Amino acid sequence: MVLGGCEEVGRNCTLIEYKNDIILIDMGLQFPEENMPGIDYIIPNMSYLKGKEKNVRGLIITHGHYDHIGAIPHTIPHIGNPPIYALPMSAAIIKRRQEDFHTRPLNIKITKASDVLRLGALTVSFFHINHSIPDAVGIVIDTPVGRVCHTGDWKFDFHPVGTAHADFQHIATLGKEGVLVLMGDSTNANHPGQQVSEKVIGEELDLIIEKAPGRLIVGTFASLLSRVKQLIESSERHGKKVAIDGYSMKTNVEIAKVMGFIKCNQSTLIKPEQMDAYDDNKVVLICTGAQGEKNAALNRIANNEHRSVQIRESDTIIFSSSVIPGNENSVQRLMDTLYRKGANVINYKMMDVHAGGHAKKEDIKLMLALFKPKYYVPIEGNHFLLRENAKVAYSMGWQKENVFIVDNGQIMEFQKGHGVLRKEKVPTDYVFVDGLGVGDVSQVVLRDRQVLAEDGMVIVIVQIEKRTGKLIGNPDIVSRGFIFMKDQQELIRLTREEVKKALIDNDPKSSADPKYTRERIRDEVGKFLFKKTERRPMILPVVMEV
């Protein structure tokens, strides 16, 4: 079953169970949608494992992106703290992230792509694949029923940066030996053709770095270490200094340097506050914020909030990333701000300055041809992306009954080489992380926040006589996010009268009950304000008994 990632991009987590042996593949977070005010991120629901913690043999990590590892600090302590098997780069990022949390130490086992793990009745091995971060692997699970392969996030790149191309020979051997189920990434399954190689991007960026008349500021993902490596090496070749900005970017670059993935002279790297000591055409700044994130470095630079870097007309700004769905408005606002300041802005639609990390249709066809699975399960994407991925399989000759398009939590059952997609689902409701709270924000709380965000609130404060429930004095009305009270004195007066009327008309048998009084105020004031404004603010009655 897939506990997250089959109805959204993010929150990736897959569970495989055979008798008393359970393994998990990835445990990622999902960033909140626009209708989730206050939520930091969403993590997979682990309630299926309650009472089965002792059966969890391990968590296997495909790569170190947060949508695959971000939930670990929140979930692992609650499922028996099983061992986490990860390749060196992924393990280093998990360990670094864990420093921000005060939970017990993780049981991390650093593995190699050639390792074979025996976890109960299940045998786990790996196959090398390309992605936008080093140490990305696909997972092979040999079960007594058959072989299950999980691609993780992947693309085929014949000229990758800092690593070898995918291990086609190994993948073909797995396919020749027989694969019962292949679970495949769907993130770019709606795009025709093949993914652009990092070599093409590197050549384009190298030309821009060489010719840039002034400072070059590159916004990209903190986790896109292959791109950062290209930029640093190219800048060094052209005698330019490189500044790194953004907390997560600096952290990841330090990890990549320790791991030997990024190699450069120490003198090449400078701090952002040292940039003014060099000629403009000798400086490159690599920073976070290409998605328009509010507090990221590029946004602070654009809005003159950065302590040492301001935009100049001679600057060239490169957005070396695609736009994540949902971020279109914030990216457009950021670009508008940069254009207003006269900078030269380049994005991936103008030149080849970004290659995605996910396979397109032709890549998926090659993967299917190599693996030749009996059953194909599109994963990692919104429902329409799963459908697009399935269409690729249909075009290659797979029958609909052998392609499982699943919802989160839907059980797939395999025995004797035959698979069934069951209707039963295990719980996969959102678990919200909000500050230090994990799971304490329910859908009810979220709905309240949405109401407050859309129509605001009105607080009605009344004093009533404890014995009779009779109103004492005038009700007080306080509005937040609904109307500006100074401009709406008449509406406030009429609302106050409506409260008085509601309490005068009280049922004498119930009038001394403050709960009944609160409900009556809520109903009557809600109806009155909707009639007057066609808006539904949250009504909060405060009843004081005297």
C-alpha positions as CSV (number, residue, x, y, z in Angstrom):
1,M,0.0,0.0,0.0
2,V,1.1,3.6,-0.6
3,L,0.6,5.7,2.5
4,G,1.4,9.0,0.7
5,G,2.3,10.2,-2.7
6,C,-0.5,8.8,-4.9
7,E,-2.9,11.8,-4.6
8,E,-0.3,14.6,-4.3
9,V,3.3,15.5,-5.1
10,G,5.1,14.8,-1.8
11,R,4.5,12.8,1.4
12,N,6.0,9.8,-0.4
13,C,5.8,6.6,1.7
14,T,5.2,3.0,0.6
15,L,4.6,0.0,2.9
16,I,5.2,-3.7,1.9
17,E,4.0,-6.4,4.2
18,Y,4.6,-10.2,4.1
19,K,3.2,-12.1,7.1
20,N,5.0,-10.6,10.1
21,D,7.6,-8.6,8.1
22,I,7.0,-5.0,7.1
23,I,9.3,-2.6,5.3
24,L,8.8,1.0,4.5
25,I,10.2,2.8,1.5
26,D,10.7,6.6,2.1
27,M,9.0,8.8,4.6
28,G,8.5,12.2,3.1
29,L,6.7,15.4,3.9
30,Q,4.3,17.4,1.7
31,F,4.2,21.2,1.7
32,P,0.8,22.7,2.6
33,E,-1.7,23.9,0.0
34,E,-3.0,27.5,-0.1
35,N,-6.1,26.5,1.9
36,M,-4.1,25.3,4.9
37,P,-3.3,28.5,6.8
38,G,-0.6,28.1,9.5
39,I,0.4,24.5,8.5
40,D,4.1,23.9,8.2
41,Y,3.9,20.6,6.3
42,I,2.0,17.3,6.1
43,I,3.4,13.9,7.0
44,P,2.2,10.3,6.3
45,N,-0.3,8.7,8.7
46,M,1.2,5.7,10.5
47,S,-1.9,4.5,12.3
48,Y,-1.9,1.2,10.3
49,L,1.3,0.3,12.2
50,K,-0.2,0.7,15.7
51,G,0.3,-2.7,17.4
52,K,2.6,-3.8,14.5
53,E,5.7,-1.8,15.5
54,K,7.7,-4.9,16.3
55,N,7.1,-6.2,12.7
56,V,8.8,-3.2,11.0
57,R,12.1,-4.5,9.8
58,G,13.4,-1.2,8.4
59,L,12.9,2.0,6.5
60,I,14.6,2.1,3.1
61,I,15.5,5.6,1.6
62,T,15.6,6.1,-2.2
63,H,17.3,9.6,-2.0
64,G,17.7,12.6,0.3
65,H,14.9,15.0,-0.8
66,Y,12.5,16.2,1.9
67,D,9.5,14.8,0.1
68,H,11.1,11.4,0.7
69,I,12.9,11.9,4.1
70,G,11.2,15.0,5.7
71,A,8.8,13.1,8.0
72,I,11.4,10.9,9.6
73,P,11.9,12.9,12.8
74,H,8.2,12.9,13.5
75,T,7.2,9.4,12.6
76,I,10.2,7.0,13.4
77,P,9.9,7.4,17.2
78,H,6.3,6.2,17.0
79,I,6.8,3.1,15.0
80,G,9.5,1.4,17.1
81,N,12.5,3.3,15.9
82,P,13.4,0.8,13.2
83,P,16.8,0.9,11.3
84,I,17.0,3.4,8.5
85,Y,18.9,2.2,5.5
86,A,20.3,5.0,3.3
87,L,23.2,5.7,1.0
88,P,25.9,8.1,2.3
89,M,24.5,11.4,0.9
90,S,20.9,10.6,2.0
91,A,22.2,9.5,5.5
92,A,24.2,12.7,5.9
93,I,21.2,14.9,5.1
94,I,18.9,12.8,7.5
95,K,21.5,13.1,10.3
96,R,21.9,16.9,9.7
97,R,18.1,17.4,9.8
98,Q,17.8,15.4,13.0
99,E,20.0,17.9,14.8
100,D,17.0,20.3,14.7
101,F,14.8,17.8,16.6
102,H,15.2,16.7,20.2
103,T,14.1,13.1,19.8
104,R,16.1,10.0,20.6
105,P,19.0,9.1,18.1
106,L,18.1,7.5,14.9
107,N,19.4,4.0,14.0
108,I,20.9,4.9,10.6
109,K,22.7,2.2,8.6
110,I,24.8,3.6,5.8
111,T,24.5,1.3,2.8
112,K,26.1,1.0,-0.6
113,A,24.3,0.5,-3.9
114,S,25.8,-3.0,-4.1
115,D,24.6,-4.1,-0.6
116,V,22.0,-6.8,-0.1
117,L,19.8,-6.6,3.0
118,R,18.0,-9.5,4.5
119,L,15.0,-8.2,6.5
120,G,13.0,-11.1,7.7
121,A,11.5,-13.0,4.8
122,L,12.3,-10.0,2.5
123,T,15.6,-9.4,0.7
124,V,16.3,-5.8,-0.3
125,S,18.8,-4.6,-2.9
126,F,19.4,-1.5,-5.0
127,F,19.9,-0.3,-8.6
128,H,21.6,3.0,-9.5
129,I,19.4,5.6,-11.1
130,N,19.8,9.3,-12.0
131,H,18.1,12.2,-10.2
132,S,18.9,15.8,-9.2
133,I,20.8,14.7,-6.1
134,P,23.6,12.2,-5.6
135,D,23.1,8.7,-4.3
136,A,19.6,8.2,-5.8
137,V,18.7,4.6,-6.1
138,G,15.7,2.4,-7.0
139,I,14.8,-0.4,-4.6
140,V,14.4,-4.1,-5.3
141,I,12.4,-6.2,-2.8
142,D,12.5,-10.0,-3.3
143,T,9.6,-11.6,-1.5
144,P,8.5,-15.2,-1.3
145,V,5.7,-14.2,-3.7
146,G,7.7,-12.4,-6.3
147,R,10.0,-9.4,-7.0
148,V,8.8,-5.8,-6.3
149,C,10.8,-2.9,-7.8
150,H,10.4,0.7,-6.7
151,T,12.0,3.4,-8.9
152,G,12.1,6.3,-6.4
153,D,12.4,9.6,-8.2
154,W,14.4,9.0,-11.4
155,K,15.4,10.1,-14.9
156,F,17.7,8.6,-17.5
157,D,20.7,11.0,-18.1
158,F,23.5,9.7,-20.3
159,H,25.7,12.7,-19.2
160,P,25.0,13.2,-15.5
161,V,27.0,15.5,-13.2
162,G,29.3,13.9,-10.7
163,T,27.9,10.4,-11.1
164,A,27.5,7.6,-13.6
165,H,24.5,7.1,-15.8
166,A,21.8,4.7,-14.7
167,D,22.8,1.1,-14.4
168,F,21.0,-0.2,-17.5
169,Q,22.7,-3.6,-17.4
170,H,21.5,-4.3,-13.9
171,I,18.0,-3.1,-14.6
172,A,17.8,-5.3,-17.7
173,T,19.1,-8.3,-15.7
174,L,16.4,-7.7,-13.1
175,G,13.8,-7.6,-15.9
176,K,15.2,-10.8,-17.5
177,E,15.0,-12.6,-14.1
178,G,11.4,-11.5,-13.8
179,V,9.6,-8.6,-12.0
180,L,6.1,-9.1,-10.5
181,V,5.5,-5.5,-9.7
182,L,7.1,-2.2,-10.8
183,M,6.2,1.0,-8.9
184,G,7.1,4.0,-11.0
185,D,7.5,7.7,-10.6
186,S,4.7,9.8,-12.3
187,T,5.9,13.4,-11.6
188,N,6.6,14.2,-15.3
189,A,4.6,11.5,-16.9
190,N,2.4,14.1,-18.7
191,H,5.4,15.5,-20.6
192,P,6.3,14.0,-24.0
193,G,9.9,13.3,-25.1
194,Q,12.9,12.7,-22.9
195,Q,14.3,14.6,-20.0
196,V,17.1,17.1,-20.9
197,S,20.6,16.0,-19.8
198,E,22.5,17.9,-17.1
199,K,25.3,18.2,-19.7
200,V,23.2,20.5,-21.9
201,I,22.3,22.6,-18.8
202,G,25.9,22.8,-17.8
203,E,27.0,24.0,-21.2
204,E,24.3,26.7,-21.3
205,L,25.2,27.9,-17.7
206,D,28.9,27.9,-18.5
207,L,28.3,30.3,-21.4
208,I,26.2,32.6,-19.3
209,I,28.8,32.6,-16.5
210,E,31.6,33.4,-19.0
211,K,29.7,36.3,-20.7
212,A,27.8,37.8,-17.8
213,P,28.6,41.6,-17.8
214,G,28.0,42.0,-14.1
215,R,27.2,39.9,-11.1
216,L,25.4,36.6,-11.7
217,I,22.7,35.6,-9.1
218,V,21.4,32.0,-9.5
219,G,18.2,30.9,-7.6
220,T,17.8,27.1,-7.4
221,F,16.7,24.3,-5.1
222,A,19.0,23.8,-2.0
223,S,18.8,20.0,-2.7
224,L,19.8,20.3,-6.4
225,L,23.4,19.6,-5.6
226,S,24.4,18.6,-9.2
227,R,23.4,22.1,-10.4
228,V,25.3,23.8,-7.5
229,K,28.4,21.6,-8.4
230,Q,28.1,22.7,-12.1
231,L,27.9,26.4,-11.1
232,I,30.8,26.3,-8.7
233,E,33.1,24.4,-11.1
234,S,32.2,26.6,-14.1
235,S,32.7,29.8,-12.0
236,E,36.1,28.5,-10.9
237,R,37.1,27.8,-14.5
238,H,36.3,31.4,-15.4
239,G,38.2,32.9,-12.4
240,K,35.0,34.0,-10.5
241,K,34.3,33.9,-6.8
242,V,31.2,32.1,-5.6
243,A,29.0,33.1,-2.6
244,I,26.4,30.7,-1.2
245,D,23.3,32.0,0.6
246,G,20.3,30.4,2.2
247,Y,20.5,28.2,5.3
248,S,19.6,24.9,3.7
249,M,21.8,25.7,0.6
250,K,24.8,26.3,2.8
251,T,24.1,23.2,4.9
252,N,23.8,21.0,1.8
253,V,26.9,22.4,0.2
254,E,28.9,21.7,3.3
255,I,27.6,18.1,3.3
256,A,28.5,17.7,-0.4
257,K,32.0,19.0,0.2
258,V,32.6,16.6,3.1
259,M,31.3,13.7,1.0
260,G,33.6,14.8,-1.9
261,F,30.8,15.4,-4.3
262,I,31.7,19.1,-4.6
263,K,35.4,19.9,-5.0
264,C,36.8,23.4,-5.4
265,N,39.6,25.6,-4.0
266,Q,38.7,27.0,-0.6
267,S,39.5,30.5,-2.0
268,T,36.7,30.2,-4.6
269,L,34.0,30.4,-2.0
270,I,33.3,33.7,-0.3
271,K,30.6,35.0,2.0
272,P,27.8,37.2,0.5
273,E,29.0,40.2,2.5
274,Q,32.4,39.9,0.7
275,M,31.0,40.3,-2.8
276,D,31.5,44.0,-3.0
277,A,35.3,43.5,-2.6
278,Y,35.4,42.1,-6.1
279,D,34.6,43.4,-9.6
280,D,30.9,42.7,-10.4
281,N,31.8,40.5,-13.4
282,K,33.9,38.3,-11.1
283,V,31.2,37.3,-8.7
284,V,28.5,34.5,-8.7
285,L,25.9,34.2,-6.0
286,I,24.0,30.9,-5.7
287,C,21.0,31.1,-3.4
288,T,17.6,29.6,-2.5
289,G,14.3,31.2,-3.3
290,A,13.6,30.4,-7.0
291,Q,10.0,29.3,-5.9
292,G,9.3,32.8,-4.5
293,E,9.5,31.6,-0.9
294,K,8.9,34.5,1.5
295,N,12.0,34.2,3.7
296,A,14.4,32.7,1.2
297,A,17.5,34.6,0.1
298,L,16.4,35.6,-3.4
299,N,13.2,37.1,-2.1
300,R,15.0,39.1,0.6
301,I,17.5,40.4,-2.0
302,A,14.7,41.4,-4.4
303,N,12.9,43.3,-1.6
304,N,15.9,45.1,-0.2
305,E,15.8,43.1,3.0
306,H,19.1,41.3,2.6
307,R,21.9,42.6,4.9
308,S,24.6,42.8,2.2
309,V,23.2,42.2,-1.3
310,Q,20.9,44.6,-3.3
311,I,19.9,44.2,-6.9
312,R,21.8,46.3,-9.5
313,E,20.8,47.0,-13.1
314,S,23.9,45.2,-14.3
315,D,22.9,41.9,-12.5
316,T,21.8,38.8,-14.3
317,I,19.3,36.7,-12.4
318,I,18.9,33.0,-13.4
319,F,15.9,30.9,-12.2
320,S,17.5,27.5,-12.5
321,S,14.4,25.5,-11.5
322,S,11.0,24.8,-12.9
323,V,8.0,26.2,-11.0
324,I,6.4,23.8,-8.6
325,P,2.6,23.7,-9.1
326,G,1.0,26.1,-6.6
327,N,3.9,28.5,-6.6
328,E,3.1,30.3,-9.9
329,N,1.9,33.5,-8.2
330,S,4.8,33.9,-5.8
331,V,7.3,33.2,-8.6
332,Q,5.6,35.8,-10.9
333,R,5.6,38.4,-8.1
334,L,9.3,37.8,-7.5
335,M,10.1,38.1,-11.2
336,D,8.1,41.4,-11.4
337,T,10.1,42.8,-8.5
338,L,13.4,41.9,-10.2
339,Y,12.3,43.3,-13.6
340,R,11.2,46.6,-11.9
341,K,14.8,46.9,-10.6
342,G,16.1,46.6,-14.1
343,A,17.9,43.3,-13.7
344,N,18.3,40.8,-16.7
345,V,16.2,37.8,-15.7
346,I,16.6,34.3,-17.3
347,N,14.3,31.3,-16.7
348,Y,14.1,27.8,-18.0
349,K,11.5,28.8,-20.6
350,M,13.9,31.2,-22.2
351,M,17.1,29.1,-22.2
352,D,18.1,25.6,-21.1
353,V,19.0,26.6,-17.6
354,H,17.1,23.8,-15.8
355,A,16.5,20.1,-16.4
356,G,13.9,18.3,-14.3
357,G,14.8,15.3,-12.1
358,H,11.9,13.2,-13.3
359,A,11.3,10.9,-16.3
360,K,9.2,12.0,-19.3
361,K,7.1,9.7,-21.4
362,E,9.9,8.3,-23.6
363,D,12.0,7.6,-20.5
364,I,9.2,5.7,-18.9
365,K,8.8,3.6,-22.1
366,L,12.5,2.6,-21.9
367,M,12.2,1.8,-18.1
368,L,9.1,-0.4,-18.8
369,A,10.9,-2.2,-21.7
370,L,13.9,-3.0,-19.5
371,F,11.9,-4.2,-16.4
372,K,9.1,-5.9,-18.3
373,P,7.0,-6.2,-15.1
374,K,3.8,-8.3,-14.9
375,Y,2.1,-5.5,-13.0
376,Y,2.8,-1.7,-13.2
377,V,1.8,0.7,-10.4
378,P,2.2,4.4,-11.2
379,I,3.1,6.3,-8.0
380,E,4.3,9.8,-6.9
381,G,1.9,12.3,-8.4
382,N,-1.6,13.7,-8.5
383,H,-4.3,11.3,-9.8
384,F,-4.1,12.8,-13.3
385,L,-0.3,12.1,-13.4
386,L,-0.9,8.5,-12.4
387,R,-3.4,8.2,-15.2
388,E,-0.9,9.7,-17.7
389,N,1.8,7.3,-16.5
390,A,-0.7,4.4,-17.0
391,K,-1.4,5.5,-20.6
392,V,2.3,5.1,-21.3
393,A,2.1,1.5,-20.1
394,Y,-1.1,0.9,-22.2
395,S,0.7,2.2,-25.3
396,M,3.4,-0.4,-24.6
397,G,0.9,-3.3,-24.6
398,W,0.1,-3.6,-20.9
399,Q,-3.5,-4.5,-20.2
400,K,-5.7,-2.3,-17.9
401,E,-6.1,-5.1,-15.4
402,N,-2.3,-5.3,-15.0
403,V,-1.9,-1.6,-14.3
404,F,-3.1,-0.6,-10.8
405,I,-4.0,3.1,-10.4
406,V,-4.3,3.4,-6.7
407,D,-5.4,5.9,-4.1
408,N,-3.4,6.5,-0.9
409,G,-3.9,3.5,1.5
410,Q,-5.5,1.2,-1.1
411,I,-4.3,-2.4,-0.6
412,M,-2.7,-4.3,-3.4
413,E,-2.5,-8.0,-2.7
414,F,-0.3,-10.5,-4.6
415,Q,0.0,-14.3,-4.3
416,K,1.2,-17.0,-6.6
417,G,2.1,-14.5,-9.3
418,H,-1.4,-13.0,-9.4
419,G,-2.3,-9.5,-8.2
420,V,-5.6,-8.0,-6.9
421,L,-6.4,-4.3,-6.3
422,R,-8.7,-4.4,-3.2
423,K,-11.3,-1.8,-2.4
424,E,-10.2,-1.7,1.3
425,K,-8.0,1.3,2.3
426,V,-5.9,1.8,5.4
427,P,-6.0,5.3,7.1
428,T,-4.0,7.9,5.2
429,D,-5.7,11.1,6.5
430,Y,-3.4,14.2,6.6
431,V,-1.2,14.5,9.8
432,F,-0.5,18.2,10.1
433,V,2.7,19.6,11.5
434,D,2.2,23.1,13.0
435,G,5.1,24.4,15.0
436,L,5.9,21.9,17.7
437,G,2.5,20.3,17.3
438,V,2.2,17.1,15.3
439,G,-1.3,15.8,14.5
440,D,-2.9,18.2,17.0
441,V,-4.4,20.3,14.2
442,S,-7.5,18.4,12.9
443,Q,-9.7,19.1,9.9
444,V,-12.0,20.9,12.3
445,V,-9.3,23.3,13.3
446,L,-8.2,23.8,9.7
447,R,-11.8,24.5,8.7
448,D,-12.0,27.1,11.5
449,R,-8.8,28.7,10.2
450,Q,-10.3,28.8,6.7
451,V,-13.5,30.5,7.9
452,L,-11.4,33.1,9.8
453,A,-9.3,33.7,6.7
454,E,-12.3,34.1,4.4
455,D,-14.8,36.0,6.5
456,G,-13.2,36.9,9.8
457,M,-14.8,36.7,13.2
458,V,-17.2,38.6,15.4
459,I,-17.0,38.3,19.2
460,V,-20.2,39.1,21.2
461,I,-19.6,39.7,24.9
462,V,-22.7,39.7,27.2
463,Q,-23.4,39.7,30.9
464,I,-26.4,37.8,32.2
465,E,-27.9,37.3,35.6
466,K,-26.9,33.9,36.8
467,R,-30.3,33.0,38.2
468,T,-32.7,34.2,35.5
469,G,-30.4,34.5,32.4
470,K,-31.6,38.2,32.0
471,L,-29.3,40.5,30.1
472,I,-27.4,43.1,32.1
473,G,-26.2,46.2,30.4
474,N,-25.3,46.5,26.7
475,P,-23.6,43.7,24.7
476,D,-20.1,44.4,23.5
477,I,-19.2,43.7,19.8
478,V,-15.7,43.1,18.6
479,S,-14.9,42.4,14.9
480,R,-11.6,41.0,13.4
481,G,-11.2,40.4,9.7
482,F,-14.9,41.0,9.1
483,I,-15.6,44.7,9.0
484,F,-13.6,47.9,9.9
485,M,-15.6,48.9,13.0
486,K,-15.0,52.6,12.8
487,D,-16.7,52.7,9.3
488,Q,-19.6,50.4,10.3
489,Q,-21.0,51.9,13.4
490,E,-24.6,51.4,12.2
491,L,-24.1,47.7,11.5
492,I,-22.5,47.3,15.0
493,R,-25.5,49.1,16.6
494,L,-28.0,46.9,14.7
495,T,-26.1,43.8,15.7
496,R,-26.2,44.9,19.4
497,E,-30.0,45.3,19.1
498,E,-30.2,41.9,17.5
499,V,-28.4,40.3,20.5
500,K,-30.7,42.1,22.9
501,K,-33.8,40.9,21.0
502,A,-32.5,37.3,21.0
503,L,-32.0,37.3,24.7
504,I,-35.3,39.0,25.5
505,D,-37.1,36.3,23.4
506,N,-35.2,33.6,25.4
507,D,-37.1,30.5,26.5
508,P,-37.6,31.1,30.3
509,K,-36.9,27.5,31.0
510,S,-33.5,27.6,29.2
511,S,-32.5,31.2,29.7
512,A,-30.4,30.6,32.7
513,D,-28.3,28.0,30.8
514,P,-25.2,29.8,29.4
515,K,-24.7,27.1,26.8
516,Y,-28.2,27.7,25.4
517,T,-27.6,31.5,25.5
518,R,-24.3,31.1,23.5
519,E,-26.0,29.0,20.8
520,R,-28.9,31.4,20.5
521,I,-26.6,34.4,20.1
522,R,-24.5,32.4,17.5
523,D,-27.6,31.5,15.5
524,E,-29.4,34.8,15.6
525,V,-26.3,37.0,15.0
526,G,-25.1,34.7,12.2
527,K,-28.4,34.9,10.4
528,F,-28.6,38.7,10.8
529,L,-25.1,39.4,9.6
530,F,-25.5,37.1,6.6
531,K,-28.8,38.9,5.7
532,K,-27.0,42.3,5.9
533,T,-23.6,41.4,4.3
534,E,-24.0,38.0,2.6
535,R,-20.9,36.9,4.6
536,R,-20.5,34.2,7.3
537,P,-18.0,35.3,9.9
538,M,-17.2,33.0,12.8
539,I,-19.5,34.1,15.8
540,L,-17.8,33.7,19.2
541,P,-20.3,34.5,22.0
542,V,-18.7,35.2,25.4
543,V,-21.3,34.8,28.2
544,M,-20.4,36.1,31.7
545,E,-22.7,35.1,34.5
546,V,-23.1,37.7,37.4
